[in-house]
Amino acid sequence: MENLTITQLQKYLELKYQGKITSESLFMKLVEEVGEVAEMMNQLAGRKDVDTTNTLANELADVIHYTFAIAAINGIDLNQAIIEKDREGSRKYHQTPNLEEYIAQF
């Protein structure tokens, strides 16, 4: 299977959701999924009984799905936004390499 790119995921989610659901509805799903990640973290830390039907990977994938869907239907290029945000953070906290420099190595 080929690696998924940010651009591919955003185009797919835009096709799937554009004109069919609001940002607010997607945000409510995102909040729900973040809560499920919190539950999984509690389970993994032994603070809750383990539910074998869910995995942390599945819950994190849901969070990414809804985050990217919100960006896609609002015309936000997350690829660019992530690189720019990392560049700002790297500069602010004096961290090297930044994401853009790291990617350029390949």
MOKA-V843566 format. One record per residue. N is the residue number from 0. RES is the residue in three letters. NEAR is the number of other C-alpha atoms within 12 Angstrom. D_LAST is the distance of its C-alpha to the last C-alpha in whole Angstrom. Layout:
# MOKA-V843566
((N	RES	NEAR	D_LAST) (N	RES	NEAR	D_LAST))
This chain:
# MOKA-V843566
((0	MET	3	20) (1	GLU	5	17) (2	ASN	8	15) (3	LEU	11	17) (4	THR	13	15) (5	ILE	25	17) (6	THR	22	18) (7	GLN	19	20) (8	LEU	27	21) (9	GLN	30	23) (10	LYS	27	24) (11	TYR	20	26) (12	LEU	28	27) (13	GLU	29	29) (14	LEU	16	30) (15	LYS	19	32) (16	TYR	24	33) (17	GLN	21	34) (18	GLY	14	38) (19	LYS	14	38) (20	ILE	22	38) (21	THR	20	38) (22	SER	24	35) (23	GLU	17	38) (24	SER	18	38) (25	LEU	29	34) (26	PHE	24	35) (27	MET	18	37) (28	LYS	24	35) (29	LEU	26	33) (30	VAL	22	35) (31	GLU	20	37) (32	GLU	27	33) (33	VAL	25	32) (34	GLY	19	36) (35	GLU	25	35) (36	VAL	25	32) (37	ALA	21	34) (38	GLU	24	37) (39	MET	27	34) (40	MET	23	33) (41	ASN	17	37) (42	GLN	19	37) (43	LEU	18	35) (44	ALA	13	36) (45	GLY	12	40) (46	ARG	12	41) (47	LYS	13	42) (48	ASP	13	43) (49	VAL	17	40) (50	ASP	16	40) (51	THR	11	38) (52	THR	10	38) (53	ASN	20	35) (54	THR	20	31) (55	LEU	26	29) (56	ALA	16	26) (57	ASN	18	29) (58	GLU	26	30) (59	LEU	25	26) (60	ALA	20	25) (61	ASP	26	29) (62	VAL	27	28) (63	ILE	28	24) (64	HIS	30	26) (65	TYR	34	29) (66	THR	34	27) (67	PHE	36	25) (68	ALA	40	28) (69	ILE	33	30) (70	ALA	33	27) (71	ALA	33	27) (72	ILE	31	31) (73	ASN	23	31) (74	GLY	20	28) (75	ILE	20	25) (76	ASP	24	22) (77	LEU	27	20) (78	ASN	23	17) (79	GLN	17	18) (80	ALA	19	20) (81	ILE	20	18) (82	ILE	22	16) (83	GLU	18	19) (84	LYS	17	21) (85	ASP	24	18) (86	ARG	22	18) (87	GLU	18	22) (88	GLY	17	22) (89	SER	20	19) (90	ARG	15	22) (91	LYS	12	25) (92	TYR	12	24) (93	HIS	12	22) (94	GLN	15	19) (95	THR	16	16) (96	PRO	18	13) (97	ASN	23	14) (98	LEU	24	12) (99	GLU	21	11) (100	GLU	16	10) (101	TYR	15	8) (102	ILE	10	6) (103	ALA	10	5) (104	GLN	9	4) (105	PHE	7	0))
